[in-house]
Amino acid sequence: MEVSGDFARLVLEQASSAHPAARMARELGLLGNYGTLGIFFLMSQSGEVFIDEDDGKLRPAHADEHEFAHVQAARRYPELRHLMPDRPLSASTCQLCAGSAEAATGDGRNRFCCPACNTRGWTI
């Protein structure tokens, strides 16, 4: 799957982060589209997703990580909205995040990517 004709531009426009994974993404022509403590998601123009677990070594993403990276890219970059999976008619709004794709801690102060729906906002 071709990600977008704008992919090269998005790679170049990546923030000039000092994080080693961001630097590696730029050097390899990959788009860094999500990062958290100890893990960084990188995507190729073909839509392939790679994971850097803060060790500088890339591994192919597992199926759920691949979907997560595509959803995050679709949410972050308007040019990549086509990567958002289509919601099946049988899907239900996620009960944990109420469709927002973000869950909150008990006190509501901290928000994080919803693990129940893999940040889609819906479940099957």
C-alpha positions in Angstrom: 0.0 0.0 0.0 1.4 3.4 -1.0 1.1 5.8 1.8 1.0 9.1 0.1 2.7 11.3 -2.6 3.3 13.7 0.3 5.3 11.2 2.2 8.8 12.6 1.3 7.6 16.0 2.3 6.3 14.7 5.7 9.6 13.0 6.4 11.5 16.2 5.7 9.1 18.2 7.8 9.6 16.0 10.9 10.6 18.0 13.9 14.4 18.2 14.2 14.3 16.1 17.4 17.6 15.1 19.0 16.0 11.7 19.9 18.1 9.0 18.2 15.0 7.3 16.8 13.9 10.5 15.1 17.3 11.1 13.7 17.4 7.5 12.4 13.9 7.9 10.9 15.1 10.9 8.8 18.3 9.1 7.8 16.4 6.1 6.6 13.6 8.0 4.9 11.0 6.8 7.4 8.2 8.8 9.1 8.4 8.7 12.8 4.7 8.9 13.7 4.5 7.9 17.4 6.8 7.6 20.3 6.5 6.9 24.0 8.8 5.7 26.7 11.0 3.1 25.2 9.2 2.6 21.9 9.2 4.5 18.7 7.0 3.8 15.6 8.4 4.4 12.2 6.6 4.0 8.8 7.9 3.6 5.3 6.3 5.0 2.2 4.9 1.6 1.4 3.0 1.6 4.7 5.4 -0.9 6.4 5.8 -0.2 10.1 9.0 -0.7 12.1 9.5 -0.5 15.8 12.6 0.9 17.6 12.6 -0.1 21.3 15.2 2.5 22.2 18.0 0.3 21.2 18.6 1.6 17.6 17.6 -1.7 16.1 14.4 -1.8 13.9 12.1 -4.8 14.0 8.9 -5.3 11.9 5.7 -4.3 13.7 3.3 -7.0 14.9 -0.2 -6.7 13.4 -1.7 -4.7 16.3 1.3 -2.4 16.3 1.0 -1.9 12.5 -2.7 -1.0 12.9 -1.8 1.4 15.8 0.8 3.2 13.8 -1.5 3.6 10.8 -4.3 5.0 13.1 -1.8 7.4 14.7 -0.5 8.5 11.3 -4.1 9.0 10.1 -4.9 11.1 13.2 -1.7 13.2 13.0 -1.4 13.9 9.3 -4.4 14.9 7.2 -2.6 13.6 4.1 -2.6 10.1 5.6 -6.3 9.9 6.7 -6.8 7.0 4.2 -4.8 4.8 6.6 -7.6 4.8 9.2 -9.3 1.4 9.1 -12.9 1.5 7.9 -15.3 1.0 10.8 -17.3 -2.2 10.1 -21.1 -2.0 10.5 -20.9 -4.6 13.3 -18.4 -2.4 15.3 -19.4 -0.8 18.6 -18.2 2.4 20.1 -15.4 1.6 22.6 -16.7 1.4 26.1 -13.4 2.4 27.7 -12.8 5.6 25.7 -16.4 6.3 24.6 -15.0 6.6 21.0 -12.4 9.3 21.7 -9.5 6.9 21.2 -8.0 8.1 24.5 -8.5 6.7 27.9 -7.9 8.5 31.2 -6.4 7.6 34.5 -8.7 7.3 37.5 -8.2 11.0 38.4 -8.8 12.1 34.8 -5.6 14.2 34.7 -3.6 11.9 32.4 -4.7 10.7 29.0 -3.2 7.9 27.0 -3.9 5.9 23.9 -6.8 3.5 24.5 -5.6 -0.1 24.7 -9.2 -1.5 24.4 -9.7 -0.3 20.8 -6.1 0.3 19.7 -7.0 4.0 19.4 -9.6 3.4 16.7 -12.5 4.5 18.9 -14.5 1.3 18.2 -14.2 -2.4 18.8 -15.5 -5.5 17.0 
